[in-house]
Every structure is written in C-alpha cells, then in structure tokens.
C-alpha cells in the first residue's frame, strides 16, 4: 500500500511539474507574442505619424507641429485651387518634367481613409504620383519654402509698383492660376514682364 501511495505521489508530482513547465512555457510564448505585437503596433503607429508628417510638410499644409495627423484639404479659393498645392506642383514639374495635377493632390487630401477602410497614407502603394513627389521633396524643403516665399515677395513688389495704376491687392492665397502662372514665369526669368493688372481687369 505504501509503495502504491509513493508511486502515485511520484506520478502526481511528475504531472504537476510537467503541467507547471508547460504552463510556464505557454506563458513565455504568450508574453513574447504580446511583446512582438506591441512592437509591431508601435512600428505601425510611428510609420503612420511619419507618413502624415512628411506629406503635410512637403505640401506646405502645416509648417509647425503638430502636423503628424490627417489634415483634410478643404480651403480651396474661388478658383478651386489651394495655392501652395498649385505652386509646389509647378516647381516639381519645372525641375523634373513630371506633371503632378493639382486635382490629383486635392483628391488625395479629400479622404482620410481608403475605400477598404485603411488609412490613406502616401506610401501605401495606391498613390504613386503623390509618393514620387513626397520622396523628391523631402530633402528639398528649404528650397521649396524659398520658392514659395519668393513668389509671394514678387507679388508684394508688383503691388507696390502698380497700385497707383489701379492694381488692387488681393490676399495671396486667393490668387487665380493665371496670376500665379505669371509669377511663376517671373521667378524663372527675372526679365519677364508680368501684367497682373490686365489679368485682374479681366476678372482673374
């Protein structure tokens, strides 16, 4: 009888040890998997923040933090353009020969989510034209800002020189594509003679 009890205790002890070992192994695996998933979620979250930051910065939607979030482009002017979008697309075209239509940019910023419910990020493989521009622009931010600032400056100078002739100052971001095209030509060629007054008189 004592031998049977002893054997039973040994068997029960062995089962208990094995059970504890298996439970411990399962918990270790679960912890590792939970850690891996947490790290993966953190990586995805950081990727999202960086993607938002990059695309907002290169399209000049926001120049100061916080801009690592979805920002919807809704402030088109009466000519249905957003001036920074228009200018950077023209700069991109002049330097690369690649046309990035203004409407393509507006469309990209019109929705936070893709049709399948995933976040709309420029590098998700669904927006190659936007991705190509972002990758080109990321290392040229000072040049892009200088370009936009120079065009604004030229507009201010033109107003100063022509207000006595009847040129009426308009908020820069309300300008028409025709006026912006004139300013773009002037930036590319300092000898180009702009005629913003005539455009304004024509309703542009």
Protein Blocks (a to p, Z undefined) as FASTA:
>chain_A
ZZmmmmmmmmmmmmmmmmmmmmmmmmmmmmmmmmmmmmmmmmmmmmmmmmmmmmmmmnom
afcdcfbbcdddfbbcfkopafklmmmmmmmmmmnopacdfklmmmmmmpfbdfkopacd
fklopammlmmmmmmmmmmmmmmmmmmmmmmmmmmmmmmmmmmnopacddfklpcfklmm
mmmmmmmmmkbccdfklmmmnoZZ
